C-alpha cells in the first residue's frame, strides 16, 4: 500500500483500476495499491503537484505534521464538550 496526500484546497477524485474511485478531501491522505500508483491518473496528478506520494506501508505518512487535521482514534466515543446530562443514561 502507498499513502498519498491531497495538497490542494479542493476535493479530488482519483480513478483507480477495476472501476474504483478514491475521493480525497482537502489536505487529506489515502492509501492505494502499488499497482494503482503506477497508473496514468496518479502519475499525472503527481506531476501536476496535486498529490504527493508519502511512502509505503500501513503507517506511511501518518505523522501529525503531515496531516494537521488528523483526529485521535476515538473508536466511536466522542469526548464530552459540555457539562453533560443529568444522571447516567
N, CA, C and O atoms as a DFTB+ gen file, in Angstrom:
356 C
 N C O
     1  1       0.822      -1.174       0.000
     2  2       0.000       0.000       0.000
     3  2       0.878       1.253       0.000
     4  3       1.923       1.306       0.648
     5  1       0.427       2.240      -0.734
     6  2       1.128       3.515      -0.822
     7  2       0.190       4.601      -0.321
     8  3      -0.985       4.631      -0.685
     9  1       0.709       5.494       0.514
    10  2      -0.076       6.596       1.047
    11  2       0.151       7.830       0.198
    12  3       1.290       8.194      -0.094
    13  1      -0.955       8.482      -0.202
    14  2      -0.860       9.710      -0.988
    15  2      -1.586      10.820      -0.245
    16  3      -2.526      10.558       0.505
    17  1      -1.151      12.064      -0.454
    18  2      -1.685      13.231       0.239
    19  2      -2.196      14.235      -0.778
    20  3      -1.478      14.596      -1.710
    21  1      -3.435      14.691      -0.606
    22  2      -4.009      15.732      -1.442
    23  2      -3.442      17.067      -0.965
    24  3      -3.675      17.452       0.180
    25  1      -2.710      17.774      -1.806
    26  2      -2.070      19.020      -1.416
    27  2      -2.870      20.251      -1.808
    28  3      -2.406      21.373      -1.599
    29  1      -4.047      20.073      -2.367
    30  2      -4.851      21.216      -2.789
    31  2      -5.891      21.548      -1.726
    32  3      -6.036      20.826      -0.740
    33  1      -6.606      22.638      -1.931
    34  2      -7.669      23.034      -1.012
    35  2      -9.040      22.666      -1.575
    36  3     -10.045      23.286      -1.227
    37  1      -9.078      21.657      -2.443
    38  2     -10.344      21.208      -3.025
    39  2     -10.396      19.687      -3.005
    40  3      -9.375      19.018      -2.843
    41  1     -11.596      19.155      -3.173
    42  2     -11.777      17.714      -3.225
    43  2     -11.302      17.194      -4.583
    44  3     -11.493      17.850      -5.607
    45  1     -10.684      16.015      -4.583
    46  2     -10.264      15.407      -5.845
    47  2     -10.769      13.968      -5.893
    48  3     -10.977      13.323      -4.865
    49  1     -10.954      13.493      -7.105
    50  2     -11.333      12.098      -7.358
    51  2     -10.247      11.470      -8.202
    52  3      -9.856      12.016      -9.234
    53  1      -9.761      10.323      -7.765
    54  2      -8.720       9.606      -8.484
    55  2      -9.320       8.292      -8.953
    56  3      -9.766       7.484      -8.137
    57  1      -9.334       8.073     -10.259
    58  2      -9.879       6.844     -10.829
    59  2      -8.815       5.755     -10.758
    60  3      -7.708       5.918     -11.272
    61  1      -9.162       4.648     -10.117
    62  2      -8.247       3.532      -9.920
    63  2      -8.658       2.371     -10.811
    64  3      -9.615       2.471     -11.579
    65  1      -7.929       1.274     -10.700
    66  2      -8.228       0.095     -11.507
    67  2      -9.538      -0.549     -11.068
    68  3     -10.022      -0.306      -9.963
    69  1     -10.097      -1.359     -11.929
    70  2     -11.330      -2.096     -11.707
    71  2     -12.518      -1.191     -11.398
    72  3     -13.437      -1.593     -10.684
    73  1     -12.502       0.034     -11.935
    74  2     -13.629       0.939     -11.791
    75  2     -13.768       1.605     -10.437
    76  3     -14.798       2.223     -10.167
    77  1     -12.776       1.501      -9.586
    78  2     -12.845       2.109      -8.259
    79  2     -12.408       3.567      -8.328
    80  3     -11.662       3.968      -9.222
    81  1     -12.889       4.349      -7.366
    82  2     -12.561       5.765      -7.292
    83  2     -12.165       6.101      -5.863
    84  3     -12.851       5.716      -4.916
    85  1     -11.049       6.824      -5.706
    86  2     -10.617       7.300      -4.395
    87  2     -10.955       8.779      -4.315
    88  3     -10.507       9.568      -5.147
    89  1     -11.745       9.156      -3.318
    90  2     -12.112      10.552      -3.118
    91  2     -11.315      11.081      -1.944
    92  3     -11.378      10.536      -0.842
    93  1     -10.559      12.152      -2.184
    94  2      -9.736      12.748      -1.137
    95  2     -10.174      14.181      -0.900
    96  3     -10.303      14.966      -1.839
    97  1     -10.400      14.511       0.353
    98  2     -10.733      15.877       0.724
    99  2      -9.488      16.739       0.756
   100  3      -8.374      16.240       0.593
   101  1      -9.676      18.029       0.966
   102  2      -8.521      18.943       1.023
   103  2      -7.562      18.566       2.141
   104  3      -7.972      18.379       3.286
   105  1      -6.295      18.455       1.806
   106  2      -5.218      18.139       2.746
   107  2      -5.405      16.803       3.459
   108  3      -4.898      16.624       4.566
   109  1      -6.123      15.862       2.845
   110  2      -6.339      14.539       3.432
   111  2      -5.460      13.515       2.725
   112  3      -4.988      13.749       1.612
   113  1      -5.246      12.378       3.383
   114  2      -4.431      11.323       2.799
   115  2      -5.248      10.056       2.656
   116  3      -6.229       9.843       3.369
   117  1      -4.828       9.222       1.723
   118  2      -5.484       7.953       1.474
   119  2      -4.467       6.927       1.027
   120  3      -3.326       7.271       0.719
   121  1      -4.870       5.672       0.990
   122  2      -3.967       4.605       0.595
   123  2      -4.472       3.933      -0.665
   124  3      -5.663       3.665      -0.823
   125  1      -3.529       3.670      -1.557
   126  2      -3.832       2.953      -2.791
   127  2      -2.809       1.833      -2.943
   128  3      -1.763       1.842      -2.294
   129  1      -3.118       0.880      -3.798
   130  2      -2.190      -0.231      -4.017
   131  2      -1.024       0.238      -4.885
   132  3      -1.114       1.263      -5.560
   133  1       0.054      -0.512      -4.859
   134  2       1.217      -0.157      -5.670
   135  2       0.895      -0.274      -7.153
   136  3       1.465       0.445      -7.974
   137  1      -0.015      -1.175      -7.498
   138  2      -0.432      -1.326      -8.889
   139  2      -1.156      -0.058      -9.366
   140  3      -0.922       0.407     -10.482
   141  1      -2.034       0.501      -8.520
   142  2      -2.753       1.712      -8.883
   143  2      -1.835       2.933      -8.916
   144  3      -2.083       3.869      -9.676
   145  1      -0.785       2.934      -8.108
   146  2       0.143       4.066      -8.092
   147  2       0.909       4.184      -9.407
   148  3       1.385       5.266      -9.751
   149  1       1.029       3.081     -10.140
   150  2       1.722       3.104     -11.421
   151  2       0.813       3.545     -12.564
   152  3       1.264       3.661     -13.703
   153  1      -0.473       3.794     -12.267
   154  2      -1.433       4.165     -13.310
   155  2      -1.231       5.583     -13.814
   156  3      -0.567       6.400     -13.175
   157  1      -1.818       5.860     -14.976
   158  2      -1.661       7.167     -15.609
   159  2      -2.312       8.289     -14.810
   160  3      -1.774       9.395     -14.750
   161  1      -3.461       8.023     -14.196
   162  2      -4.177       9.067     -13.456
   163  2      -3.348       9.556     -12.269
   164  3      -3.260      10.760     -12.029
   165  1      -2.749       8.643     -11.537
   166  2      -1.955       9.016     -10.367
   167  2      -0.658       9.696     -10.802
   168  3      -0.235      10.674     -10.185
   169  1      -0.032       9.191     -11.846
   170  2       1.214       9.807     -12.341
   171  2       0.997      11.251     -12.755
   172  3       1.829      12.115     -12.478
   173  1      -0.127      11.514     -13.421
   174  2      -0.408      12.871     -13.882
   175  2      -0.664      13.808     -12.698
   176  3      -0.218      14.955     -12.712
   177  1      -1.373      13.333     -11.684
   178  2      -1.630      14.159     -10.509
   179  2      -0.342      14.453      -9.738
   180  3      -0.180      15.549      -9.200
   181  1       0.563      13.492      -9.682
   182  2       1.851      13.708      -9.020
   183  2       2.685      14.718      -9.808
   184  3       3.344      15.574      -9.218
   185  1       2.660      14.620     -11.133
   186  2       3.419      15.546     -11.973
   187  2       2.877      16.968     -11.856
   188  3       3.645      17.927     -11.913
   189  1       1.546      17.114     -11.690
   190  2       0.937      18.437     -11.548
   191  2       1.171      19.032     -10.162
   192  3       1.013      20.239      -9.977
   193  1       1.537      18.223      -9.210
   194  2       1.720      18.702      -7.841
   195  2       0.443      18.658      -7.026
   196  3       0.411      19.170      -5.908
   197  1      -0.599      18.064      -7.557
   198  2      -1.873      17.956      -6.853
   199  2      -1.781      16.938      -5.726
   200  3      -2.360      17.138      -4.658
   201  1      -1.061      15.852      -5.954
   202  2      -0.952      14.750      -5.000
   203  2       0.518      14.520      -4.696
   204  3       1.369      14.627      -5.579
   205  1       0.811      14.204      -3.440
   206  2       2.176      13.886      -3.026
   207  2       2.202      12.454      -2.521
   208  3       1.351      12.065      -1.721
   209  1       3.159      11.670      -2.975
   210  2       3.312      10.287      -2.522
   211  2       4.103      10.314      -1.224
   212  3       5.246      10.769      -1.188
   213  1       3.472       9.813      -0.143
   214  2       4.085       9.875       1.184
   215  2       5.023       8.702       1.442
   216  3       6.083       8.889       2.041
   217  1       4.664       7.512       1.010
   218  2       5.518       6.368       1.250
   219  2       4.752       5.072       1.162
   220  3       3.600       5.042       0.730
   221  1       5.407       3.992       1.581
   222  2       4.824       2.659       1.513
   223  2       4.595       2.114       2.900
   224  3       5.254       2.516       3.859
   225  1       3.654       1.194       2.998
   226  2       3.387       0.514       4.260
   227  2       2.104       0.994       4.902
   228  3       1.534       2.004       4.487
   229  1       1.643       0.269       5.920
   230  2       0.363       0.614       6.548
   231  2       0.405       1.905       7.348
   232  3      -0.634       2.546       7.509
   233  1       1.562       2.312       7.857
   234  2       1.655       3.516       8.675
   235  2       2.380       4.654       7.968
   236  3       2.714       5.652       8.606
   237  1       2.629       4.530       6.683
   238  2       3.394       5.547       5.968
   239  2       2.630       6.852       5.906
   240  3       1.463       6.884       5.515
   241  1       3.294       7.928       6.293
   242  2       2.705       9.247       6.192
   243  2       1.692       9.569       7.260
   244  3       0.986      10.570       7.135
   245  1       1.586       8.786       8.284
   246  2       0.577       9.009       9.304
   247  2       1.112       9.831      10.470
   248  3       0.722       9.600      11.614
   249  1       1.983      10.773      10.204
   250  2       2.526      11.595      11.271
   251  2       1.694      12.864      11.425
   252  3       1.024      13.282      10.481
   253  1       1.729      13.466      12.580
   254  2       0.904      14.636      12.868
   255  2       1.260      15.849      11.994
   256  3       0.340      16.514      11.517
   257  1       2.547      16.178      11.755
   258  2       2.832      17.346      10.930
   259  2       2.376      17.191       9.483
   260  3       2.068      18.189       8.831
   261  1       2.326      15.973       8.971
   262  2       1.923      15.766       7.586
   263  2       0.426      16.002       7.398
   264  3      -0.001      16.428       6.325
   265  1      -0.366      15.733       8.417
   266  2      -1.808      15.897       8.313
   267  2      -2.317      16.572       9.584
   268  3      -2.655      15.880      10.545
   269  1      -2.381      17.896       9.615
   270  2      -2.782      18.581      10.849
   271  2      -4.240      18.357      11.223
   272  3      -4.617      18.574      12.374
   273  1      -5.072      17.926      10.268
   274  2      -6.486      17.719      10.558
   275  2      -6.764      16.327      11.108
   276  3      -7.924      15.978      11.332
   277  1      -5.735      15.532      11.329
   278  2      -5.939      14.154      11.794
   279  2      -6.469      14.156      13.222
   280  3      -6.004      14.914      14.073
   281  1      -7.459      13.288      13.468
   282  2      -8.035      13.165      14.795
   283  2      -7.434      11.971      15.507
   284  3      -6.859      11.078      14.883
   285  1      -7.573      11.968      16.812
   286  2      -7.136      10.797      17.558
   287  2      -8.135       9.678      17.332
   288  3      -9.270       9.925      16.925
   289  1      -7.725       8.476      17.591
   290  2      -8.578       7.313      17.383
   291  2      -9.543       7.200      18.559
   292  3      -9.142       6.824      19.659
   293  1     -10.825       7.528      18.327
   294  2     -11.789       7.557      19.422
   295  2     -12.686       6.330      19.453
   296  3     -13.432       6.168      20.420
   297  1     -12.658       5.470      18.470
   298  2     -13.427       4.228      18.420
   299  2     -14.916       4.446      18.675
   300  3     -15.530       3.679      19.416
   301  1     -15.499       5.468      18.081
   302  2     -16.927       5.689      18.201
   303  2     -17.350       6.466      19.428
   304  3     -18.525       6.814      19.542
   305  1     -16.452       6.754      20.348
   306  2     -16.781       7.536      21.536
   307  2     -16.242       8.946      21.350
   308  3     -15.060       9.140      21.070
   309  1     -17.109       9.910      21.508
   310  2     -16.705      11.297      21.317
   311  2     -16.467      11.953      22.672
   312  3     -17.185      11.666      23.630
   313  1     -15.490      12.812      22.766
   314  2     -15.233      13.469      24.049
   315  2     -16.391      14.395      24.421
   316  3     -17.004      15.014      23.551
   317  1     -16.673      14.480      25.674
   318  2     -17.766      15.314      26.161
   319  2     -17.310      16.771      26.134
   320  3     -16.312      17.127      26.760
   321  1     -18.045      17.609      25.408
   322  2     -17.660      19.007      25.247
   323  2     -18.392      19.927      26.209
   324  3     -17.904      21.018      26.505
   325  1     -19.536      19.518      26.697
   326  2     -20.303      20.365      27.606
   327  2     -20.364      19.714      28.976
   328  3     -19.697      18.713      29.235
   329  1     -21.160      20.287      29.833
   330  2     -21.279      19.796      31.207
   331  2     -21.868      18.397      31.300
   332  3     -21.660      17.710      32.300
   333  1     -22.576      17.974      30.314
   334  2     -23.120      16.631      30.323
   335  2     -24.610      16.618      30.607
   336  3     -25.244      17.669      30.702
   337  1     -25.158      15.434      30.742
   338  2     -26.581      15.246      31.007
   339  2     -26.800      15.002      32.493
   340  3     -25.862      14.809      33.267
   341  1     -28.049      15.020      32.851
   342  2     -28.386      14.690      34.232
   343  2     -28.539      13.188      34.363
   344  3     -29.284      12.570      33.602
   345  1     -27.864      12.614      35.289
   346  2     -27.985      11.189      35.536
   347  2     -27.206      10.348      34.539
   348  3     -26.703      10.852      33.534
   349  1     -27.118       9.075      34.831
   350  2     -26.443       8.146      33.930
   351  2     -27.469       7.518      33.015
   352  3     -28.470       6.971      33.478
   353  1     -27.227       7.592      31.733
   354  2     -28.156       7.019      30.780
   355  2     -27.460       6.002      29.933
   356  3     -28.081       5.399      29.058
